[in-house]
Amino acid sequence: MSRVCELTGKKAMVGNNVSHAMNKTKRKFDANLVKKRFYIPEEDKWITLKVSTSAIKNINKKGISAVIKEAREKGFLNK
């Protein structure tokens, strides 16, 4: 499975490792993803999502229902 946040769509970025001699080699910056279960009271069920830690902060702030609704509108969540 790909390393993409299911709520925000965050994925890996590409950059450089830079040595003291300023030599540059390609590297990948992965998104900080966590597999987490959330309870949805409207549907009375649990779902497991692979989300970034910033998405977890959004859920704590706005609530799981509002965040899932936004993700479905943007086309990130298919569940």
C-alpha positions in Angstrom: 0.0 0.0 0.0 1.3 3.5 -0.8 2.5 5.9 1.9 -0.3 8.5 1.4 -2.5 10.1 4.0 -6.1 9.0 3.4 -7.6 12.3 4.7 -5.2 15.0 3.5 -3.5 13.3 0.5 0.0 14.1 1.9 2.7 11.9 0.3 6.5 11.7 0.0 8.5 14.6 -1.2 11.8 14.5 -3.0 14.9 16.4 -1.9 18.6 16.2 -1.4 21.0 14.9 1.2 23.7 17.6 1.5 27.1 16.7 2.8 29.6 19.1 4.5 31.3 19.3 1.1 28.0 20.4 -0.4 27.7 17.1 -2.4 24.0 16.5 -3.2 22.4 13.1 -3.5 18.6 12.5 -4.0 16.5 11.3 -1.0 12.9 11.0 -0.1 11.1 12.7 2.7 8.2 10.4 3.8 5.0 11.7 5.3 4.6 11.0 9.0 1.9 8.4 8.8 0.2 6.4 11.5 -2.4 3.6 11.2 -5.2 4.6 13.6 -8.8 3.5 14.4 -11.5 6.1 14.7 -15.1 5.8 16.0 -17.8 7.5 13.9 -20.8 8.0 16.2 -23.2 8.9 13.3 -22.6 5.5 11.6 -22.0 3.7 15.0 -18.8 2.0 13.7 -15.0 2.0 13.8 -12.8 2.6 10.8 -9.1 2.2 10.4 -7.3 4.9 8.4 -3.7 5.6 7.5 -3.4 9.3 8.4 -0.6 11.8 8.9 0.0 13.3 12.3 -1.2 16.7 11.1 -4.5 15.0 10.1 -4.8 13.7 13.6 -4.4 17.2 15.0 -7.2 18.4 12.5 -9.4 15.6 13.8 -8.8 16.7 17.4 -9.7 20.2 16.5 -12.6 19.8 14.1 -14.0 16.3 14.8 -13.8 13.1 12.8 -17.1 13.7 11.0 -16.2 17.1 9.6 -12.7 16.0 8.5 -14.1 12.9 6.7 -16.7 15.0 5.0 -14.0 17.4 3.7 -11.8 14.5 2.5 -14.7 12.9 0.6 -15.4 16.3 -1.1 -11.7 16.6 -2.1 -11.7 13.0 -3.3 -9.1 11.6 -0.9 -11.3 9.2 1.0 -13.2 6.4 -0.9 -14.4 4.4 2.1 
